Every structure is written in C-alpha cells, then in structure tokens.
Amino acid sequence: GALGGAEERLRVRSPDLSTFNLPSSMQVRRQGYSQAARNWTLFYEADSMEDVMVMTLDSLRLPSLKLLKIDVEDMEAEVVEGARETLNRLRPWVWAENARLFEHDDRSF
C-alpha cells in the first residue's frame, strides 16, 4: 500500500527485479519520471502490472504520532493532504523529502 491524499486503487507497473534497480524509489504516480528526468536507475516490468491501495494517514486513526517521515517519491503534498486531521490533532514532528526543491528550486511543497 501507499499513503496519499485520497483512498483509491491504482494499477501500476511492477519494478524490474531481474537487473540492478532501485525498487525503493518506485513511483505509484508518474511512473518513469525519475528514470527520464533524474537519470535514476529505476526500471519497471513492461508487461507486469499490480494493484496498489492508496490510503490516507487520517484513515488509520492513530492514537499517537511523534514523528512522521515522508519519503514518497513526488507524492509529498498528497500525503500531507491526507494527513491534515492527524497532523492538526497530534502535532508530530514532520520530516519530508522534497527533491523538487533541490532539483528545480520548486517551492510549491
């Protein structure tokens, strides 16, 4: 599963595990972006698809949360949107990766 801004089921290509790869950097949206734009070694199976369930952090109804680490390959804003109630209620520390800031000086997140 994956965290996002709304609950949904996505059909995504599976990571290619037959060669050197970075499956931990697999994207569920915009698959292929990091390989093309960032020159990452990230390859997907051409004909192998799988379903990924996306859920919101709020849907977990956590009783406590001290630290939220967000490293979700360009879905950071979606995760925060789906965690709005949890963040307001529990006030955890938040550490979020923001590759767009460092790569393109994109300050939208």
Backbone hydrogen bonds, N-H to C=O, Kabsch-Sander energy under -0.5 kcal/mol:
donor,donor_aa,acceptor,acceptor_aa,energy
2,A,53,M,-2.3
4,G,55,M,-2.1
8,E,54,V,-1.9
10,L,8,E,-0.5
10,L,52,V,-2.8
12,V,10,L,-0.6
12,V,50,E,-3.0
14,S,48,S,-2.8
16,D,43,F,-2.5
17,L,15,P,-0.8
22,L,41,T,-0.6
25,S,22,L,-2.2
26,M,23,P,-1.6
33,Y,30,R,-2.1
36,A,32,G,-2.3
37,A,33,Y,-3.6
38,R,33,Y,-0.6
38,R,34,S,-1.2
39,N,35,Q,-0.5
40,W,34,S,-1.7
42,L,40,W,-1.6
45,E,14,S,-3.4
49,M,47,D,-0.6
50,E,12,V,-2.8
52,V,10,L,-2.8
54,V,8,E,-3.5
54,V,52,V,-0.6
55,M,2,A,-2.6
58,D,82,G,-2.5
60,L,57,L,-1.6
61,R,58,D,-1.5
68,L,93,W,-2.7
69,K,67,L,-0.5
70,I,68,L,-0.6
70,I,95,W,-3.3
71,D,69,K,-0.6
79,V,75,M,-2.2
80,V,76,E,-2.3
81,E,77,A,-2.2
82,G,78,E,-2.2
83,A,80,V,-1.2
84,R,81,E,-0.9
87,L,83,A,-3.1
88,N,84,R,-2.3
89,R,85,E,-2.4
90,L,86,T,-2.9
91,R,87,L,-1.7
93,W,66,K,-2.7
95,W,68,L,-2.7
96,A,94,V,-0.5
97,E,70,I,-2.9
101,L,98,N,-0.8
102,F,98,N,-1.2
103,E,99,A,-2.7
104,H,100,R,-2.5
105,D,101,L,-1.5
106,D,100,R,-1.7
107,R,105,D,-0.7
